[in-house]
Amino acid sequence: VARAAELGVPALALTDHGVLYGAIALVKACTASPIAVKPIIGNEMYIVNVDIPYVPQSEQNASVLTENEVGQAMRKEHTAAADAAADSKKMGKRPKPPRRFHLTVLAKNTVGYRNLVQLTTQAHLHGKVGPGNPRPCINKAMLFKHREGLMVSSGCLGGEVAQAILNDEPDLAISV
């Protein structure tokens, strides 16, 4: 943080992988700096294209989306994964676990921070996906529901857009 302030960097982001462990340390370091550096809290989240059991927010923080709208989005996401699993079973294969992609999610403001905390919490409580060492995941319906105050980037080379491009699937990259 001191070096960023020295260089005149106005803001500094920290994106832990799947967690928010460094958020408090970042805020403390930025606020302790004699030259103002705005802390940007983030999380490089895992995102999957399947259903995740979802526990809605309290009424106090409820989104403008109805549960029906979120359910429709989740069913749409789930269809492709369910079809692939059914095809695998018919062919006598064990269904593959859903592919986890990386997604960088940053809080723009206090509302965004609350939504980021909500997404991270839901991922850890209900979104453990994958064999062996499951990771805390979200899906696009959850992200859509908690989008207010967030900035979302396609992430690193492990992101869904980057993977589609690397696999020579430009139409898929555009549709993501």
Secondary structure, 3 states (H helix, E strand, C coil): CHHHHHCCCCEEEEEEECCCCCHHHHHHHHHHCCCCCEEEEEEEEEEECCCCCCCCCCHHHCCCCCHHHHHHHHHHHHHHHHHHHHHHHHCCCCCCCCCCEEEEEEECCHHHHHHHHHHHHHHHHHCEECCCCCEEEEEHHHHHHCCCCEEEECCCCCEHHHHHHHCCCHHHHHHC
